Amino acid sequence: MNRQRQEIESEIKCFMDVLQSQGVGMKDPLVDSEGFPRGDVDVYQIRFARNKIVTLENDCRQLMKSIERKLHEFHSIQSSNEVGR
């Protein structure tokens, strides 16, 4: 599970690098003051990267919840084994 988390975080970093290479972040506008798509950036690439980042962050959150549950189970078993001695 930890390896899976690391892979997701690595993918997120790759997509964040795409945004950085375009000079935008997750919240920067993709339209100019007149409402037209910005001509200085690749709008499609940015939208795709942002979407993947949000999806991967959600996947990572779910995985972290699963890891947390497994850790609680593990410690619960460890505690019950120590009490039984």
Beta strands, then each sheet from edge to edge (+ up, - down):
end
